[in-house]
C-alpha cells in the first residue's frame, strides 16, 4: 500500500509543487488548506498535471475538530506541514495573527497527530531562523536569531518540535530550512501567485516583465557584496519539492528500521536540514540573468534598505546530501525561464476570470 500523506497548506506555492513530486514518488496525498493565501485553482491544475483528482479538504489548522475528522477518515504515515502565513512585512504589522496561525495552529496540529498516534512530520521552516549570519555558508549549527515575527514564528515552532522530541522519542520531526524558493513547474501551469504587490524578488521581476508593475525597486545598493545589492541563495521550487520527498523517504526508511527491531535511540527525533544550492546570487545578478534568458528588459530603481534585511545569506547543503541523498540540480537560468513561462502564460496568476 502507498504511504498516505497529509499536506497542510498544499494549495500554496511550495505545497502545490510538492504534491506533484509526492505523486510521482508513489505517495498518496490529501490536501488540507484554508485558502487564505492560496487558490483552489492550483489544486485543480495539479490534478490535471498528475492525471487524477486530489482529495482536497478546506479547513484551518487551528480547527481541532476539523483536523480530527480528517485523521479519523484516513490512515496517514505522516504530515508535511506547509500551512502558515509568510509575509515578513505583514508579520511586523500583525504579529498576533502570525503567532496565532503559525504557532498555535502548529500546536493544534501536533496535538491531533498525537491523539491519532501519527508521529512523523516534515515542517516547512525557513532560513530566516538564522537572522544575520555570523559566517557563510550557513550550516545547521549556526546561531539562530530572528529579525521579524514571521521568522520568530518559524523559530518558535522549531523549539516546540525539539522539546517534543525530548519528551517523547517516538516522534520523528524534520524541519526543512528553505533558503529562497523561486521558479515554477516546467509546464507553466502552476507557480507563485502572490496577493497584491509581491514580497519576494522573482515574482516582482516577472510582474515587471509582463507589464503588471512599472519597475523593480531594489532595496539598498551599498551592501558589502559583489555589486552592493543583497546576496541570496535562490533554489528552484521543484528542487525544493524533491527535498520534501527525500525527507519523507528518509523518515520511511528510519521508521521501517525501528520497526525491524532497532533501539529507540535510533529514532530521528528533531532534525533540522537546510535546503539551498550553496551558492549566492545578488539581486542585480538575478535581474541580469532574467533579462538574458527571457529577452525582457527589467527597469529598476534603487531605494533605501529595508529594516531587517541582511547583506548575504546562502546555505551549506552538505547535511541534506549526506542524510537525504538530495542536492539542488537546477540553475539560475532554469529558475528564470520557468518563472517567465508561468508568468507569461498566467499574467493574472490563478485569477482566470
PEFENHU-V398188 format. One record per backbone hydrogen bond with DSSP energy under -1.0 kcal/mol. CO is the residue of the C=O (numbers start at 1). NH is the residue of the N-H. If there is no record, write none. Layout:
co:CO nh:NH
co:CO nh:NH
This chain:
co:3 nh:28
co:4 nh:77
co:4 nh:78
co:5 nh:30
co:6 nh:80
co:7 nh:10
co:7 nh:32
co:8 nh:82
co:9 nh:12
co:12 nh:16
co:13 nh:17
co:14 nh:18
co:15 nh:19
co:16 nh:20
co:17 nh:21
co:18 nh:22
co:19 nh:23
co:20 nh:24
co:21 nh:25
co:22 nh:27
co:23 nh:26
co:28 nh:5
co:30 nh:7
co:31 nh:57
co:32 nh:9
co:33 nh:59
co:40 nh:44
co:41 nh:45
co:42 nh:46
co:43 nh:47
co:44 nh:48
co:45 nh:49
co:46 nh:50
co:47 nh:51
co:47 nh:52
co:55 nh:31
co:57 nh:33
co:60 nh:63
co:62 nh:64
co:63 nh:67
co:64 nh:68
co:65 nh:69
co:66 nh:70
co:67 nh:71
co:68 nh:72
co:69 nh:73
co:78 nh:6
co:79 nh:122
co:80 nh:8
co:81 nh:124
co:87 nh:91
co:88 nh:92
co:89 nh:93
co:90 nh:94
co:94 nh:98
co:95 nh:99
co:96 nh:100
co:97 nh:101
co:98 nh:102
co:99 nh:103
co:99 nh:104
co:100 nh:105
co:103 nh:107
co:104 nh:108
co:105 nh:109
co:106 nh:110
co:107 nh:111
co:108 nh:112
co:109 nh:113
co:110 nh:114
co:111 nh:115
co:112 nh:116
co:113 nh:118
co:114 nh:117
co:119 nh:172
co:120 nh:79
co:121 nh:174
co:122 nh:81
co:123 nh:125
co:123 nh:176
co:126 nh:129
co:127 nh:130
co:128 nh:131
co:129 nh:145
co:138 nh:316
co:139 nh:142
co:148 nh:152
co:149 nh:153
co:150 nh:154
co:151 nh:155
co:152 nh:156
co:153 nh:157
co:154 nh:158
co:155 nh:159
co:156 nh:160
co:157 nh:161
co:158 nh:162
co:159 nh:163
co:160 nh:164
co:161 nh:165
co:162 nh:166
co:163 nh:167
co:164 nh:168
co:168 nh:171
co:171 nh:269
co:172 nh:121
co:173 nh:271
co:174 nh:123
co:175 nh:273
co:176 nh:125
co:177 nh:275
co:178 nh:127
co:180 nh:235
co:182 nh:237
co:185 nh:188
co:190 nh:185
co:200 nh:204
co:201 nh:205
co:202 nh:206
co:203 nh:207
co:204 nh:208
co:205 nh:209
co:206 nh:210
co:207 nh:212
co:207 nh:213
co:216 nh:301
co:218 nh:220
co:218 nh:303
co:223 nh:225
co:228 nh:223
co:230 nh:283
co:231 nh:313
co:232 nh:281
co:233 nh:180
co:235 nh:182
co:236 nh:240
co:237 nh:241
co:238 nh:242
co:239 nh:243
co:240 nh:244
co:241 nh:245
co:242 nh:246
co:243 nh:247
co:244 nh:248
co:245 nh:249
co:246 nh:250
co:247 nh:251
co:248 nh:252
co:249 nh:253
co:250 nh:254
co:251 nh:255
co:252 nh:256
co:253 nh:257
co:254 nh:258
co:255 nh:259
co:256 nh:260
co:257 nh:262
co:258 nh:261
co:263 nh:266
co:264 nh:267
co:269 nh:173
co:271 nh:175
co:273 nh:177
co:275 nh:179
co:281 nh:232
co:282 nh:286
co:283 nh:287
co:284 nh:288
co:285 nh:289
co:286 nh:290
co:287 nh:291
co:288 nh:292
co:289 nh:293
co:290 nh:294
co:291 nh:295
co:299 nh:216
co:301 nh:218
co:303 nh:220
co:306 nh:309
co:311 nh:231
co:314 nh:138
co:317 nh:321
co:318 nh:322
co:319 nh:323
co:320 nh:324
co:320 nh:326
co:331 nh:335
co:332 nh:336
co:333 nh:337
co:334 nh:338
co:335 nh:339
co:336 nh:340
co:337 nh:341
co:338 nh:342
co:339 nh:343
co:340 nh:344
co:341 nh:345
co:342 nh:346
co:346 nh:349
co:348 nh:351
co:350 nh:352
